[in-house]
């Protein structure tokens, strides 16, 4: 979060922490909705990239370390017909 550009960080926090709409953020920041969307997308990409680097460093868990099941969880109980 600290490495995000100021407007990008502000928009992201307003959206994800405070739950404001993109339109509300645009009005508060005196930006277009399109620009706020770009800031939110940029923030999401940078955060996901940082998480990927963190996982690759041996901390936490990743799907690859868990068998590469792409997030699909199998059911432990058999299906009933």
Backbone torsions as a table, in degrees:
resi	resn	phi	psi	omega
1	UNK	NA	-39.4	-176.2
2	UNK	-65.8	-23.8	-177.7
3	UNK	-88.1	-6.7	178.1
4	UNK	-70.8	145.6	173.8
5	UNK	-59.3	149.1	-173.8
6	UNK	-51.8	-48.5	-178.6
7	UNK	-67.7	-37.0	178.7
8	UNK	-63.2	-47.6	178.9
9	UNK	-62.3	-44.8	-178.9
10	UNK	-61.5	-46.4	179.3
11	UNK	-62.3	-43.2	-179.6
12	UNK	-62.0	-45.6	-179.9
13	UNK	-65.0	-43.8	179.3
14	UNK	-60.3	-38.5	-177.6
15	UNK	-77.4	-52.9	-171.1
16	UNK	-84.6	-32.3	-178.7
17	UNK	-91.8	-45.6	-175.2
18	UNK	-95.8	-8.0	175.1
19	UNK	68.8	24.3	179.6
20	UNK	-76.9	152.1	178.0
21	UNK	-75.2	161.0	178.0
22	UNK	-61.2	-39.5	179.2
23	UNK	-62.9	-43.4	177.8
24	UNK	-61.2	-43.4	179.6
25	UNK	-63.5	-43.3	179.6
26	UNK	-59.1	-43.9	179.8
27	UNK	-65.8	-43.6	179.9
28	UNK	-64.0	-38.4	-176.1
29	UNK	-92.6	-1.0	-178.5
30	UNK	56.8	48.2	179.2
31	UNK	-127.6	165.4	174.5
32	UNK	-77.8	158.7	176.4
33	UNK	-59.8	-40.2	178.5
34	UNK	-58.0	-44.5	-179.5
35	UNK	-65.8	-41.6	177.6
36	UNK	-62.7	-42.2	176.2
37	UNK	-58.2	-41.9	177.7
38	UNK	-62.6	-42.2	178.1
39	UNK	-62.3	-43.4	-179.4
40	UNK	-66.2	-39.7	177.2
41	UNK	-64.8	-45.7	178.9
42	UNK	-59.2	-43.3	179.8
43	UNK	-62.6	-45.6	-179.0
44	UNK	-61.9	-43.6	-180.0
45	UNK	-63.5	-46.1	-179.3
46	UNK	-64.7	-39.6	179.6
47	UNK	-67.7	-43.4	177.8
48	UNK	-63.3	-38.0	177.1
49	UNK	-63.8	-43.3	179.2
50	UNK	-63.4	-39.7	177.8
51	UNK	-63.8	-41.3	178.2
52	UNK	-61.8	-41.0	177.6
53	UNK	-66.5	-40.3	179.4
54	UNK	-62.5	-45.6	179.3
55	UNK	-64.2	-37.6	-179.8
56	UNK	-69.7	-14.6	-178.2
57	UNK	-86.1	-1.0	178.0
58	UNK	98.9	0.6	178.0
59	UNK	-97.7	149.9	175.3
60	UNK	71.7	-153.8	-178.8
61	UNK	-130.1	163.4	174.2
62	UNK	-146.1	161.4	178.8
63	UNK	-63.1	-34.3	179.6
64	UNK	-63.4	-40.0	179.7
65	UNK	-70.4	-22.1	-178.2
66	UNK	-97.5	15.1	176.4
67	UNK	105.6	2.8	175.4
68	UNK	63.5	38.6	-177.7
69	UNK	-85.5	12.2	175.6
70	UNK	54.2	30.6	174.9
71	UNK	86.5	-4.1	178.7
72	UNK	-85.5	128.4	180.0
73	UNK	-102.4	131.5	177.0
74	UNK	-84.7	152.0	179.7
75	UNK	-83.4	137.9	-178.9
76	UNK	-80.7	-21.0	179.3
77	UNK	-99.4	145.0	-179.8
78	UNK	-68.1	153.5	178.1
79	UNK	-76.2	148.8	-178.8
80	UNK	-106.6	129.6	-179.7
81	UNK	-96.2	NA	NA
